[in-house]
Amino acid sequence: MTQGSTITIRLDTPVSYNGETFDALTLRKLKAKDLVAADLATGDAQRAIAIFASMAGVPVQVIEELDVDDFERLGAEAAPLMGKSATAAMAKTPSGQAR
C-alpha cells in the first residue's frame, strides 16, 4: 500500500524481535541520513539492511531476520522511494535481484 512518500509492506513471515512482532514494515522516502547509516555497514547486503532499517525506523536486527522472499520484495517495492542513484546501487544487492 502506498500513501505519498511512504509504503507499507505486509510480511509473509512475521518477525519477532525484542518482544515485538512485526507483520508489516512502513518505509518512508529515502533521506541523506539513511545513506549515512549505509556508510557505517560493510558489504552490499549489510548496506541494504542498514538502509531498509533506517527507512523503516526499526532495529537492523528486524531486517536481518526477514525471510529472504520478504527481503527481496522489500527491495523491489521500496525502489520508488529511493531515488535514481540509490535504486541503481540497490540493484546490485541481494534484495534487488529480479525474481
Buried (B, 14 or more C-beta within 10 A) or exposed (E): EEEEEBBEBEBEEBBEBEEEEBEEBBBBBBEEEBBEBBEEBEEBBBBBBBBBBBBBEBEBEBBBBBEEEBBBBBBBBBBEBBBEEBBEBBEEBBBBEEE
